[in-house]
Amino acid sequence: MNNKTTIFMIFLVSIVILAGCTTTVNPRTPVNTGSPNTPSGPILAGNNQTGDVLKFNSINELNAFLLENSNNQNYDIRGGVMMESAKISATASDSGAPSAGADQYSQTNVQVAGVDEADFVKNDDKYIYLVQDNKLIIVDAFNNKEIVSETDLPKNTYANNMFLYKNRVVVLAQSSDESFYFNKYDIMPQQTYEQMTKVLIYDVSDKEDPALSETFKVSGSYFQSRMIDDIVYLVAVKYAQYPVRPPVVFAQKVINPDIYYFDNGEEQYNYNIIVSVDVSNEKVIDSEVYLLGYSNTLMMSEDNIYIAFQKQPHRCWGWYCRDNSYDKERFTDVVVPLLEGSLKEDVQDILRLKISDEEQWNRISERLTEFFNKLQDDEDLQDEYDKMFNDIQEALDDYDAKQLLENSKTIIHKIAVDEGELSYQTKGSADGRLLNQFSLDEYEGNLRVATTVDLWMNSGRKTYNNVYVLDEDMDLIGKVENIAKDEQIYSTRFMGDKLYMVTFRQVDPFFVIDLSDPKNPEMLGKLKIPGYSSYLHPYNEEFHNWCRQADRDK
């Protein structure tokens, strides 16, 4: 028997075990709302899932949802990918009156004009403001180049970064606060330490003596933030623990934001708490909570916040798998139709029997064993069935790839912003994973997305890259797929109606993709250079600066 046939024989006989290595999705069992001991509430709708945004009407509903639909929610939150913002330096001038500031000065490198990004250092025309060693430090960069003041942040508070708006510095920080929590109708308090994100607003009108004028606290770990004019939009992330401890916003009064969810289940849940803060008037404008998967990318335009995460499929191995529905579908829908002769008829007859799955598979295994024993001793029979083996392997690869693609899509949620007011719009999806925030871009109402698809299957690994265009309803209207096979995206930059993209394996292909017709994107050209580029920065619409790393071996 040739080597290919031998390998496939082993594969086919043990298909249930091997199939367990691919992605599986556990079925969801509805909540038994008839039991007086089980709180009523929303449930996953099985095959009737809509993906629409829904709202919990009570803590009981939220508790029931997490109890029924979570896959062991006692896990630690994984830190999000922080935004890429460049360090800045102030431009000093030797001329001008001491009281005047510089005519020109640099600011934080941002992705979208008009949407500021937090950083650990900011500046205006005269002063540099930075958070370092848990202090707010102000430096006179225009006159004497000296430190004007050093202000300690509150005790047990650790700064992430900050914004500057006129004479207000907004420090975004974290703390672990001791608190007490009371279960409903329970007189005994539960002591706990909770991760909190703090918004510290400092009045820096007097540079020598900044004053902490307001403090807000948000449940969860700091994820990302943006600022448009004088409104800061903050996103914090908190793992969705059972029993429920819903997120809270501590402002002038305690705010319990509405919590929204989707009826298509995730393997893990996190609260994504979005809060908008009016810096000038030092008040919280709006706050909402979305129960999502693990979010790792945020992009914001002047009109919308996009929160994206890649679905995290449940994986199991061999005997550990509790659900073999995927394995059975894979065998009955892909393998059986491609079997030939009496083998196919016999297997189909067994599948029609009204017996248990275990007994059914035992009989199929016996028939397959009989077939392969015969095949081992007959080279003519091997040649006869060689094409069948190849066809089945190709069909399985295609089936696995489609299933893996579906179960590892990037989900992108769109939330409109208007003067601090938040309004959920819709969501879309794209095959593959995002590299970072620069893999997303809003242009003329459309969202452009660049992803890398990386599939691990029994037959090997497949890697390639895609570019998608979604309309304002987040529906797919254009795409370019299978770009740079066996390579992955290392940097992207959307500029106007073009995308500049770098992939890498051994050399660094630089691609230019025309997106002027969003329904028909097309490749304009590519350039291959040794090494790779980890960051692209536009000089203007025609030229880019590259941050490149060379291949040390060359």
C-alpha positions in Angstrom: 0.0 0.0 0.0 1.3 3.5 -0.8 2.1 5.9 1.9 -0.7 8.3 1.2 -3.3 5.5 1.4 -1.8 4.2 4.7 -2.0 7.6 6.3 -5.5 8.1 5.2 -6.6 4.7 6.4 -5.4 5.5 9.9 -7.0 8.9 9.7 -10.4 7.6 8.6 -10.6 4.8 11.2 -9.7 7.3 14.0 -11.8 10.2 12.6 -13.7 10.9 15.8 -10.5 11.4 17.8 -8.8 13.5 15.3 -11.9 15.6 14.6 -11.9 16.5 18.3 -8.8 18.6 17.6 -10.8 21.0 15.5 -13.2 23.7 16.6 -16.4 22.6 18.3 -19.3 24.6 19.7 -21.1 23.3 22.7 -24.9 23.4 22.5 -26.7 25.6 24.9 -29.5 24.2 27.1 -32.4 26.6 27.8 -33.0 27.9 31.4 -35.7 26.0 33.2 -37.9 28.9 33.9 -40.5 26.7 35.5 -38.4 25.9 38.5 -39.1 28.2 41.5 -35.4 27.9 42.5 -34.1 29.2 39.1 -34.3 32.9 38.4 -36.1 33.7 35.2 -34.3 35.6 32.5 -33.1 35.7 28.9 -31.6 32.6 27.3 -29.7 31.8 24.2 -32.1 31.0 21.4 -30.3 28.0 19.9 -30.8 28.0 16.1 -33.0 31.0 16.4 -30.2 33.4 17.4 -30.6 36.8 15.9 -27.4 38.6 17.0 -29.6 41.7 17.9 -28.7 43.8 20.9 -30.9 43.1 23.9 -31.1 44.6 27.4 -31.2 42.9 30.8 -34.2 44.1 32.8 -32.9 42.8 36.1 -30.0 41.3 38.0 -31.9 38.1 38.1 -31.9 38.0 34.3 -28.2 38.7 34.1 -27.5 36.0 36.7 -29.6 33.4 34.8 -27.8 34.3 31.5 -24.3 33.9 32.9 -25.2 30.8 34.8 -26.6 29.1 31.7 -24.4 30.4 28.9 -20.9 31.0 30.4 -18.1 28.4 30.1 -16.6 28.7 33.6 -16.7 32.4 34.2 -14.2 32.3 37.1 -11.3 33.4 35.0 -8.9 36.3 35.2 -9.3 39.2 32.8 -6.7 39.4 30.1 -5.2 42.8 29.5 -6.3 44.5 26.3 -4.0 45.7 23.6 -3.3 49.3 24.4 -3.4 51.9 21.7 -0.3 52.9 19.8 0.5 56.5 20.5 3.8 58.1 19.9 5.9 60.0 22.4 6.0 63.7 21.6 8.3 66.6 22.3 7.6 70.2 22.7 9.0 72.8 20.2 10.7 75.6 22.0 11.5 79.0 20.6 14.3 81.4 21.6 12.3 84.5 20.6 9.1 86.1 21.8 7.9 87.6 25.1 8.2 85.3 28.2 4.4 85.3 28.6 3.7 84.2 25.0 3.8 80.6 23.9 5.3 79.0 20.8 3.6 79.6 17.4 4.0 75.9 16.5 4.2 72.8 18.6 3.8 69.1 18.2 0.9 67.1 19.6 0.1 63.4 20.2 0.3 61.2 17.0 -3.3 60.1 16.5 -5.0 57.8 14.0 -8.0 60.0 13.2 -7.8 63.8 13.0 -10.0 65.5 15.6 -10.0 62.4 17.8 -7.3 62.7 20.5 -5.6 59.7 22.0 -4.4 59.4 25.6 -0.6 59.4 26.3 1.6 59.7 29.3 2.9 63.1 28.0 1.0 66.1 26.5 1.9 69.7 25.8 0.5 73.0 24.9 2.4 76.1 23.5 4.4 76.6 26.7 4.3 73.6 29.0 4.9 69.9 29.0 2.6 67.8 31.2 3.5 64.2 32.0 2.6 61.4 34.5 5.6 59.7 35.8 6.4 57.9 39.1 2.7 58.4 40.0 3.1 62.1 39.8 1.6 64.8 37.6 4.7 66.8 36.5 4.5 70.2 34.7 7.6 71.5 32.9 8.0 75.0 31.5 9.4 74.1 28.0 9.3 77.6 26.6 11.1 79.8 29.1 13.4 78.3 31.7 13.1 74.6 30.8 12.5 73.7 34.4 10.0 71.7 36.4 7.3 74.0 37.6 5.4 71.5 39.8 5.2 67.9 40.9 1.8 66.8 42.2 1.4 63.4 43.9 -1.6 61.3 42.6 -4.0 60.0 45.3 -2.7 57.1 47.4 -2.9 53.6 45.8 -3.7 55.1 42.4 -1.5 54.3 39.4 -1.6 56.4 36.3 -2.0 54.9 32.8 -2.0 58.1 30.7 -3.8 61.4 30.3 -5.5 64.0 28.2 -5.1 67.8 28.1 -7.9 70.2 27.4 -7.2 73.9 27.9 -6.5 74.3 31.7 -7.7 70.8 32.5 -5.5 67.6 32.7 -7.5 64.4 32.8 -5.4 61.6 34.3 -6.6 58.0 33.6 -5.5 55.7 36.4 -6.2 52.4 38.1 -6.6 51.3 41.7 -7.6 48.2 43.6 -10.3 49.3 46.0 -11.5 47.5 49.1 -15.3 47.3 49.2 -18.2 45.4 50.5 -20.9 43.8 48.5 -24.3 42.6 49.7 -26.1 39.8 47.9 -29.7 40.6 47.4 -31.6 40.4 50.8 -28.5 39.3 52.6 -27.5 41.2 55.8 -23.9 40.0 55.9 -21.5 42.0 53.7 -19.0 40.3 51.3 -15.6 41.9 51.5 -13.7 42.2 48.2 -11.1 44.1 46.3 -12.2 45.4 43.0 -10.1 46.8 40.1 -11.3 50.3 39.4 -10.5 52.8 36.6 -10.2 56.4 37.9 -10.7 59.6 36.0 -8.9 62.4 37.8 -9.6 65.9 36.6 -6.9 68.5 37.6 -7.3 72.2 37.2 -3.9 73.4 36.0 -4.7 77.1 35.7 -2.1 77.6 38.4 0.8 75.6 37.0 2.7 75.8 40.2 -0.2 74.4 42.2 -2.5 72.1 40.2 -5.7 71.2 42.1 -7.6 67.9 41.9 -11.1 69.2 41.2 -13.1 66.0 40.4 -12.7 62.2 40.6 -14.9 59.6 38.9 -14.5 55.8 39.3 -15.6 53.0 36.9 -15.7 49.3 37.7 -13.1 47.3 35.8 -9.6 47.7 34.3 -8.7 50.5 32.0 -8.8 49.5 28.3 -8.7 52.5 26.0 -10.0 56.1 25.7 -10.4 58.9 23.2 -11.3 62.6 23.4 -13.3 64.7 21.0 -13.3 68.4 21.9 -13.8 68.4 25.7 -15.5 65.0 26.0 -13.5 62.0 27.0 -14.8 58.5 26.0 -13.5 55.8 28.3 -13.7 52.1 28.0 -13.1 49.8 31.0 -13.3 46.0 31.0 -14.5 43.8 33.8 -14.9 40.0 33.7 -18.4 38.8 34.0 -18.3 36.8 37.2 -21.1 34.5 38.4 -22.7 35.3 40.8 -23.2 38.7 39.3 -21.4 41.9 40.5 -22.6 44.4 37.9 -20.4 47.3 36.9 -20.9 50.7 38.6 -19.9 54.2 37.8 -19.2 56.5 40.8 -19.8 60.1 39.8 -21.7 62.9 41.6 -24.1 60.0 42.3 -23.8 56.2 41.9 -24.7 55.2 38.4 -25.8 51.7 37.5 -25.6 51.6 33.7 -27.9 49.6 31.5 -26.3 46.3 30.5 -26.8 45.1 26.9 -26.1 41.6 25.5 -26.5 39.6 22.3 -28.3 36.3 21.9 -25.4 34.7 20.0 -23.3 33.1 22.7 -19.6 33.5 23.4 -17.3 31.2 25.2 -16.2 33.9 27.6 -17.9 37.1 28.7 -16.6 40.5 29.7 -18.4 43.7 30.6 -17.3 46.5 28.3 -18.1 49.7 30.2 -18.3 52.8 28.1 -18.4 56.2 29.9 -18.4 59.7 28.4 -17.1 62.6 30.6 -17.6 66.3 30.0 -14.2 67.7 31.0 -15.3 71.4 31.0 -18.3 70.8 33.3 -16.7 67.9 35.2 -19.7 65.5 34.9 -20.5 62.1 33.5 -22.7 62.5 30.4 -23.6 58.9 29.6 -22.6 55.3 30.4 -23.5 51.9 29.0 -22.3 48.3 29.4 -22.1 45.7 26.8 -21.6 42.0 27.6 -19.1 40.9 24.9 -16.3 38.5 24.2 -12.7 39.4 25.0 -12.3 42.9 23.3 -8.8 43.7 22.1 -9.2 46.5 19.6 -10.8 49.9 19.7 -11.0 52.5 16.9 -12.9 55.7 17.1 -13.9 58.2 14.4 -15.6 61.5 15.1 -19.0 59.8 14.9 -18.6 56.2 16.1 -16.7 53.9 18.5 -15.8 50.5 17.0 -15.0 47.8 19.5 -13.7 44.5 18.0 -12.8 41.1 19.3 -11.9 37.8 17.7 -14.2 34.9 18.6 -12.4 32.4 20.8 -13.7 29.0 19.8 -13.8 26.2 22.4 -11.2 23.5 21.8 -11.1 20.0 23.2 -8.9 17.0 22.7 -10.0 13.4 22.2 -11.8 11.9 25.2 -12.1 15.3 26.9 -14.6 16.5 24.4 -18.1 16.3 25.8 -19.9 17.0 22.5 -19.2 15.1 19.3 -21.9 16.8 17.2 -19.2 18.4 15.0 -17.4 15.1 14.5 -20.6 13.3 13.5 -21.6 16.1 11.0 -18.1 16.1 9.6 -18.3 12.3 9.0 -21.9 12.0 7.7 -21.9 15.2 5.6 -18.4 15.1 4.1 -16.9 11.6 4.3 -20.0 9.3 3.7 -21.2 11.0 0.5 -17.7 10.5 -1.1 -17.4 6.8 -0.1 -17.8 4.3 -3.0 -19.4 1.0 -3.7 -20.6 -1.4 -1.0 -18.7 0.5 1.7 -20.9 3.5 1.2 -24.1 1.5 1.1 -23.2 -0.4 4.3 -22.3 2.8 6.2 -25.5 4.5 5.0 -27.6 1.5 6.2 -26.0 1.6 9.6 -26.7 5.4 9.9 -30.4 4.7 9.2 -30.7 2.4 12.2 -32.4 3.8 15.2 -29.7 2.8 17.7 -27.4 4.8 20.0 -24.6 6.8 18.6 -22.1 4.6 20.4 -23.5 1.4 18.9 -23.8 3.1 15.5 -20.1 4.0 15.5 -19.1 0.6 16.7 -20.7 -1.0 13.7 -19.3 1.6 11.3 -15.8 1.0 12.8 -16.2 -2.8 12.3 -17.1 -2.2 8.6 -14.2 0.2 8.1 -11.8 -2.2 9.7 -13.0 -5.0 7.4 -12.6 -2.8 4.3 -9.1 -1.6 5.2 -7.9 -5.1 6.1 -8.9 -6.1 2.6 -7.3 -3.1 1.1 -3.9 -3.8 2.7 -3.5 -7.0 0.7 -4.7 -5.8 -2.7 -2.6 -3.2 -4.6 -5.2 -3.0 -7.5 -7.9 -2.1 -4.9 -5.6 0.5 -3.5 -5.2 2.2 -6.8 -9.0 2.0 -7.4 -9.7 3.8 -4.2 -6.8 6.2 -4.2 -8.8 9.0 -5.8 -11.6 8.5 -3.3 -9.1 9.1 -0.4 -7.7 12.3 -2.1 -11.3 13.6 -2.7 -12.2 13.0 0.9 -9.1 14.6 2.3 -9.7 17.7 0.1 -13.3 17.9 1.2 -12.4 17.6 4.8 -9.8 20.4 4.5 -12.4 22.6 2.9 -15.0 21.8 5.6 -12.6 22.3 8.4 -11.4 25.6 7.0 -15.0 26.9 6.6 -15.8 25.9 10.2 -12.6 27.4 11.6 -13.2 30.6 9.7 -16.7 30.9 11.1 -15.7 30.2 14.6 -12.7 32.6 14.6 -14.2 35.6 12.9 -13.6 39.1 14.1 -16.8 40.7 15.5 -17.0 44.5 15.3 -19.5 46.5 17.3 -20.5 50.0 16.2 -21.6 52.6 18.8 -22.6 56.1 17.7 -21.4 59.1 19.7 -23.0 62.6 19.7 -21.9 65.2 22.2 -21.2 62.5 24.7 -24.5 60.5 24.2 -24.0 56.8 23.3 -26.2 54.8 21.0 -25.5 51.3 19.9 -26.0 50.9 16.1 -25.1 47.5 14.8 -22.3 45.0 14.3 -20.5 43.3 11.5 -17.9 40.6 11.1 -14.8 39.7 9.0 -12.8 36.6 8.6 -9.5 36.5 10.5 -7.9 38.7 13.2 -7.0 42.4 13.4 -3.4 43.4 14.1 -4.3 46.6 16.0 -6.4 49.7 15.8 -4.8 50.7 12.4 -6.4 47.6 10.9 -9.7 49.6 11.1 -10.7 52.8 9.4 -13.9 54.7 8.8 -14.1 56.6 5.5 -17.2 58.3 3.9 -19.5 56.2 6.1 -17.8 52.9 5.3 -15.6 50.8 7.6 -12.5 49.4 6.0 -10.9 46.3 7.7 -7.6 44.5 7.1 -7.2 41.0 8.6 -4.9 38.0 8.8 -6.4 34.5 8.5 -4.3 31.8 10.2 -5.8 28.3 10.2 -4.4 25.2 11.9 -5.9 22.0 10.5 -5.0 18.3 10.4 -3.5 18.8 6.9 -1.3 21.8 7.9 -1.4 25.5 8.3 -3.0 28.1 6.0 -2.2 31.8 6.3 -3.3 34.7 4.1 -4.7 38.2 4.4 -8.0 40.0 3.5 -9.3 43.5 3.1 -13.0 44.1 3.6 -15.3 47.2 3.2 -18.5 47.3 5.3 -21.2 49.9 4.7 -22.8 52.1 7.4 -25.0 49.1 8.4 -21.9 47.0 8.8 -22.9 44.8 5.8 -20.1 43.6 3.5 -20.0 45.5 0.2 -16.4 44.8 -1.1 -13.4 42.7 -0.5 -10.0 41.6 -1.7 -9.0 38.1 -0.3 -6.1 35.7 -0.3 -3.4 38.4 -0.3 0.2 37.3 0.4 -0.3 33.6 1.2 1.8 32.2 4.0 2.5 35.7 5.3 0.8 37.9 7.9 0.1 41.6 8.3 2.8 43.5 10.2 1.5 47.1 9.6 -1.3 48.9 7.9 -2.3 52.5 7.2 -5.5 53.7 5.5 -5.1 57.1 3.7 -8.0 58.5 1.8 -9.1 56.0 -0.8 -6.0 53.8 -0.5 -4.7 51.2 1.9 -0.9 50.8 2.5 -0.2 47.4 4.0 2.9 45.4 4.9 3.0 41.6 5.3 6.0 39.5 6.3 7.5 36.0 6.2 11.1 36.3 4.8 10.9 39.5 2.8 8.6 42.5 3.3 5.9 43.0 0.7 4.5 46.5 0.7 1.0 46.5 -0.9 -1.1 49.4 -2.2 -4.8 48.7 -2.5 -7.2 51.0 -4.2 -10.4 51.5 -2.2 -11.9 54.4 -4.2 -14.7 52.1 -5.3 -15.7 50.5 -2.0 -17.6 47.7 -3.8 -14.7 46.7 -5.9 -11.4 47.1 -4.1 -8.3 46.2 -6.2 -4.6 45.7 -5.8 -2.6 48.5 -7.4 0.9 47.1 -6.8 3.4 45.7 -4.4 7.1 46.0 -3.5 9.3 43.4 -1.8 12.2 44.5 0.5 14.2 42.4 3.0 13.2 42.9 6.6 9.8 44.1 7.8 7.9 47.2 8.7 6.2 47.3 12.0 4.7 50.8 11.6 3.7 53.0 8.7 3.3 56.8 9.1 1.9 59.0 6.4 4.0 62.0 5.3 1.3 63.0 2.9 -1.2 61.3 0.6 1.6 60.1 -1.7 4.5 59.2 0.7 4.9 57.2 3.8 7.6 56.8 6.4 8.5 53.3 7.4 9.8 52.0 10.7 11.7 48.9 9.5 13.7 46.1 11.1 16.3 44.4 9.0 17.0 40.7 8.8 20.1 40.3 11.0 21.3 37.3 9.0 21.5 39.4 5.9 
